[in-house]
Amino acid sequence: MFFLSAVILFPLLGGLALLFFPREQVRAIRLTALGLALVELLLVLALDLAYLQNTVSLFSSSFLHESWNWFPELGINYSLGMDGISLVLVSLTALLTAICIGASFRIDRKVKNYMAFMLLLESGMLGVFLASNLFLFYIFWEVMLIPAYFLLGTWGGERRIYAAFKFVIYTSVGSFLMLVGIIAIGYYHQLAAGGSCTYTLELSQLLNTSQSCSGVLDGTTQLWLLLAFSAAFAVKVPLIPFHSWLPDAYSEAPAPVTALLAGAMSKTGVYGFLRLCIPLFPQAIQTLAPYINVLAVVGILYCAVLALVQTDLKRLLGYSSISHLGVIMLGLFSFTAQGVTGSVLQMVNHGITTGVLFLIAGFLEARTGSRRLRDYGGLASRIPWLAVVMFIAALSSLGLPGLNSFTGEFLSLLGAFRSNVTLGILGTLVVVPAAWYMLRFFIGLMWGTPAGEGAVGSMLRKGTLRDLSLGEFGVVIPLLILIFYIGVQPAFLTGIIDPSVMSTMQVLSSAFVK
């Protein structure tokens, strides 16, 4: 079966097909891109059903694992696999891509290139979540960055070139170090086995420490390799102090692109830590974990405070995103079942909630031409439906019980408490500034003093400010449904995630005992 390959290659081939459309056929290009994204979403839903019916794991021999030899002497093979963790992230990526393409119909410049890059970005992210060969993982990691750079640098705001170059510099350095680590880990595992096995970059073989080919790396070697991999993943999360590219990129990119970057691409960094760093370097991760937890807590509190003083809508949401990703990292590096499960669940929740918030910010900017908070005020009476959608997303971001983010954040922080009470308390303090800046964000826009003489004030006085259109409402309604559904039925996702989390925890437990 080639189901996993079809899921990855379909948006790539669809994006290439769009390039053959005449550029004048803008409407046809938009509708075709949306249709391709929706078909891809249906493919992923079929994949979900197949997984749930077969209950397969990442390295099982089922039809949801694919492998072909490319350059076996170099350890490079085309190997794909899926477990519960990658399942939920693949589903999130496909959903957000379809929604963000649907929200991109206002893009009127180089439309076919834009849509092709959006589909290519989706293909790269899906490959990252499904690759089970380290070199193939690296290929998809690089493929993912190319369209992100062009989407930011071509269709972004006034400072798009600066933001795009900053993004590339940060990610390129991290990616290069990861490539060095990938080459080295194959060499050291072969060396540890006394040269008795072939060089391999297959994750399943590297993890199988019972085989003579895998060997056991000493703690110092593990630590250096872990740092090489972490360089790439820490930038993508991002962790403090590797975060400064994100506010510029998120504020300058078009809103649908920002929603996709924040909602899906940022999860590739957390996924890399979970899928590669923790199981491959279980001894070194014990050494590095306290430092990562400290950086996560610093990011939680520092970026929450920065969000309080922002005057730009998208920069405020960007710093808020970094703060909430810190909670995810704190849960992940608690090394408890509750914390890791909550971390994966919160990756999905963060993607949903952040996607809605950035899309709403884009809708407002498209209407008024402004992202400055001080230009807004008193909008709720003129655009009540948009106000309701923003209110739901803001409460979700705050972790209100009954909405999606509550369970994920609760489990993440519970895991942090069980691992380290001090870090758990400090991480929980995020609720104070988060409530402050999110309520300031919402109340300032919707219930604050009406805007003055600017464009927004003029639109309010003339009554020309439009509420959500039917198309815009159709774009956000799937995410709103998930906000409520996951809020009341989180067990559906945790039941999918738990077996894969327990498999990772068993690897860690064995290493900790040693």
Long-range contacts (C-beta under 8 A, 24 or more apart in sequence): 1-63, 1-64, 1-66, 2-66, 3-46, 3-47, 3-50, 3-63, 3-64, 4-47, 4-64, 4-65, 4-66, 4-80, 4-81, 4-82, 4-130, 5-66, 5-80, 6-43, 7-40, 7-43, 7-44, 7-47, 7-90, 7-126, 7-130, 8-80, 8-123, 8-126, 8-127, 8-130, 8-140, 9-123, 10-36, 10-39, 10-40, 10-43, 10-123, 11-36, 11-37, 11-40, 11-97, 11-119, 11-120, 11-122, 11-123, 11-126, 12-119, 12-120, 12-123, 14-40, 14-119, 15-115, 15-116, 15-117, 15-118, 15-119, 15-120, 15-123, 16-116, 18-112, 18-115, 18-116, 18-119, 19-112, 19-113, 19-116, 21-112, 23-110, 23-111, 23-112, 26-108, 26-111, 29-111, 29-112, 29-115, 30-104, 30-105, 30-111, 30-115, 32-115, 33-101, 33-115, 33-116, 33-118, 33-119, 34-98, 34-101, 34-102, 36-119, 37-94, 37-97, 37-98, 37-101, 37-102, 37-118, 37-119, 37-122, 38-98, 40-94, 40-97, 40-98, 40-122, 41-94, 41-95, 41-97, 41-98, 43-94, 44-90, 44-91, 44-94, 45-91, 47-82, 47-87, 47-90, 48-87, 48-91, 51-82, 51-84, 51-87, 52-496, 55-499, 56-82, 56-83, 57-83, 57-499, 57-500, 57-503, 58-82, 58-83, 58-86, 58-132, 58-204, 58-500, 59-132, 59-203, 59-204, 65-132, 67-132, 72-198, 73-198, 73-199, 74-135, 74-199, 75-133, 75-134, 75-135, 75-186, 75-198, 75-199, 75-200, 75-201, 75-202, 76-133, 76-135, 76-136, 76-201, 77-133, 77-136, 77-201, 77-202, 78-133, 78-136, 79-131, 79-132, 79-133, 79-136, 79-202, 79-203, 79-204, 80-130, 80-131, 80-132, 80-136, 81-130, 81-132, 81-204, 82-130, 83-499, 83-500, 83-503, 84-496, 84-497, 84-498, 84-499, 84-500, 84-501, 85-271, 85-274, 85-275, 85-344, 85-497, 85-500, 85-501, 86-129, 86-130, 86-271, 86-275, 87-496, 88-344, 88-347, 88-348, 88-493, 88-496, 88-497, 89-129, 89-264, 89-267, 89-271, 89-347, 89-348, 90-126, 90-129, 90-130, 92-263, 92-264, 92-267, 92-347, 92-348, 92-351, 92-352, 93-122, 93-125, 93-126, 93-129, 93-264, 94-122, 94-126, 95-478, 96-259, 96-260, 96-263, 96-264, 96-351, 96-355, 97-121, 97-122, 97-260, 97-264, 99-259, 99-355, 99-359, 99-475, 99-476, 99-478, 99-479, 100-256, 100-257, 100-259, 100-260, 100-355, 100-359, 101-256, 102-471, 102-474, 102-475, 103-255, 103-256, 103-259, 103-359, 103-362, 103-472, 103-475, 104-254, 104-256, 105-471, 106-366, 107-155, 107-254, 107-256, 109-155, 110-154, 110-155, 113-150, 113-154, 114-151, 114-154, 114-155, 117-147, 117-150, 117-151, 118-147, 118-151, 118-256, 118-257, 118-260, 120-146, 120-147, 121-147, 121-148, 121-151, 121-260, 121-265, 125-264, 125-265, 125-268, 128-268, 128-271, 128-272, 129-268, 129-271, 132-202, 132-203, 132-204, 133-201, 133-202, 133-203, 134-182, 134-185, 134-186, 134-201, 134-202, 134-203, 134-206, 134-276, 135-182, 135-201, 137-182, 137-276, 138-175, 138-178, 138-179, 138-182, 141-175, 141-178, 141-232, 141-268, 142-175, 144-265, 144-268, 145-171, 145-172, 145-175, 148-257, 148-261, 148-265, 151-253, 151-254, 151-257, 152-249, 152-252, 152-253, 152-257, 155-253, 155-254, 155-257, 156-252, 156-253, 156-254, 156-257, 157-251, 157-252, 157-253, 158-252, 159-248, 159-252, 160-252, 160-253, 162-248, 162-252, 163-245, 163-248, 163-249, 163-251, 163-252, 163-253, 164-249, 164-252, 166-244, 166-245, 166-248, 166-249, 167-245, 167-248, 167-249, 169-245, 170-235, 170-238, 170-242, 170-245, 171-232, 171-235, 171-236, 171-245, 173-231, 173-235, 174-231, 174-232, 174-233, 174-234, 174-235, 174-236, 174-242, 175-232, 177-227, 177-228, 177-229, 177-231, 177-232, 178-228, 178-229, 178-231, 178-232, 178-233, 180-228, 181-225, 181-228, 181-229, 182-229, 184-225, 184-228, 185-225, 185-280, 188-215, 188-217, 188-221, 188-225, 189-213, 189-214, 189-215, 189-217, 190-215, 191-215, 192-216, 192-217, 203-275, 203-276, 203-280, 206-280, 207-279, 207-280, 207-507, 209-510, 217-281, 217-283, 219-283, 219-284, 219-287, 222-281, 222-282, 222-283, 222-284, 223-281, 223-284, 223-287, 223-288, 225-280, 225-281, 225-284, 226-277, 226-280, 226-281, 226-284, 226-285, 226-288, 227-288, 229-272, 229-276, 229-277, 229-280, 229-281, 230-273, 230-277, 230-288, 230-292, 232-269, 232-272, 233-268, 233-269, 233-270, 233-272, 233-273, 233-277, 234-269, 235-269, 236-265, 236-266, 236-268, 236-269, 236-272, 237-266, 237-269, 237-270, 237-273, 237-325, 237-329, 238-266, 238-269, 238-322, 238-325, 239-292, 239-295, 239-296, 239-299, 239-326, 239-329, 240-295, 240-298, 240-299, 240-302, 240-303, 240-322, 241-295, 243-299, 243-303, 243-322, 246-318, 246-321, 246-322, 247-315, 247-318, 247-319, 250-314, 250-315, 250-317, 250-318, 250-321, 250-358, 251-312, 251-314, 251-315, 251-318, 251-371, 254-362, 255-314, 255-358, 255-359, 255-361, 255-362, 255-363, 255-365, 255-366, 256-359, 256-362, 258-314, 258-358, 258-362, 259-354, 259-355, 259-358, 259-359, 259-362, 260-355, 262-317, 262-318, 262-321, 262-351, 262-354, 262-355, 262-358, 263-350, 263-351, 263-352, 263-354, 263-355, 263-358, 264-351, 266-321, 266-325, 267-347, 267-350, 267-351, 270-325, 270-328, 270-329, 270-332, 270-343, 270-347, 271-347, 273-329, 273-332, 273-333, 274-332, 274-340, 274-343, 274-344, 274-504, 278-332, 278-504, 278-507, 278-508, 279-504, 279-507, 279-508, 282-507, 282-508, 282-510, 282-511, 282-512, 283-511, 283-514, 285-508, 286-511, 286-512, 289-333, 289-335, 292-329, 292-333, 293-329, 293-330, 293-333, 293-334, 293-416, 293-419, 293-420, 293-423, 294-423, 295-329, 296-326, 296-327, 296-329, 296-330, 296-333, 296-427, 297-326, 297-330, 297-423, 297-426, 297-427, 298-326, 299-323, 299-325, 299-326, 299-329, 300-326, 300-327, 300-330, 300-426, 300-427, 300-429, 300-430, 301-426, 301-429, 301-430, 301-433, 304-430, 304-433, 304-434, 304-437, 305-433, 307-433, 307-434, 307-437, 308-433, 308-436, 308-437, 308-440, 310-373, 310-437, 311-372, 311-373, 311-374, 312-371, 312-372, 312-373, 313-361, 313-364, 313-365, 313-371, 313-372, 313-373, 313-441, 314-358, 314-361, 314-365, 314-371, 316-373, 316-437, 316-441, 317-354, 317-357, 317-358, 317-361, 317-441, 320-357, 320-397, 320-434, 320-437, 320-438, 321-350, 321-354, 323-430, 323-433, 323-434, 324-350, 324-354, 324-397, 324-409, 324-430, 324-434, 325-350, 326-427, 326-430, 327-409, 327-412, 327-413, 327-427, 327-430, 328-412, 330-412, 330-413, 330-415, 330-416, 330-423, 330-427, 331-411, 331-412, 331-413, 331-415, 331-416, 332-412, 333-419, 334-412, 334-415, 334-416, 334-418, 334-419, 334-420, 335-415, 335-419, 335-505, 335-508, 336-414, 336-415, 336-418, 336-419, 337-415, 337-498, 337-501, 337-502, 337-505, 338-411, 338-414, 338-415, 338-418, 339-411, 339-412, 339-414, 339-415, 339-416, 339-418, 339-419, 340-415, 340-501, 340-504, 340-505, 341-411, 341-494, 341-497, 341-498, 341-501, 342-407, 342-408, 342-409, 342-410, 342-411, 342-412, 342-413, 342-414, 342-415, 343-408, 343-411, 343-412, 343-415, 344-497, 344-501, 345-407, 345-408, 345-411, 345-490, 345-493, 345-494, 345-497, 346-405, 346-408, 346-409, 346-411, 346-412, 347-408, 348-404, 348-408, 348-486, 348-493, 349-396, 349-404, 349-405, 349-407, 349-408, 349-409, 349-486, 350-405, 350-408, 352-396, 352-404, 352-479, 352-482, 352-483, 352-486, 353-393, 353-396, 353-397, 353-404, 353-405, 353-479, 353-483, 354-397, 355-479, 356-389, 356-392, 356-393, 356-396, 356-476, 356-479, 356-480, 356-483, 357-390, 357-393, 357-394, 357-397, 359-475, 359-476, 360-386, 360-389, 360-390, 360-393, 360-476, 363-468, 363-472, 364-445, 367-459, 367-465, 367-466, 368-455, 368-456, 368-459, 368-465, 369-455, 370-454, 370-455, 370-456, 373-441, 373-444, 373-445, 375-451, 375-454, 375-455, 375-456, 375-457, 376-444, 376-445, 376-448, 376-451, 376-456, 377-444, 377-445, 377-448, 377-449, 377-450, 377-451, 377-456, 378-446, 378-447, 378-448, 378-449, 378-450, 378-451, 378-460, 379-445, 379-446, 379-460, 379-465, 380-446, 380-447, 382-460, 382-463, 382-465, 382-467, 383-465, 383-466, 383-467, 383-468, 384-467, 385-467, 385-468, 385-473, 386-467, 386-468, 387-446, 389-468, 389-473, 389-476, 389-480, 390-442, 390-445, 390-446, 391-442, 391-446, 392-480, 392-483, 393-480, 393-483, 394-438, 394-439, 394-441, 394-442, 396-483, 396-487, 397-434, 397-438, 398-431, 398-434, 398-435, 398-438, 399-431, 399-434, 401-487, 402-484, 402-487, 402-488, 403-483, 403-484, 403-487, 404-482, 404-483, 404-484, 404-485, 404-486, 404-487, 404-490, 406-487, 407-486, 407-487, 407-490, 407-494, 408-490
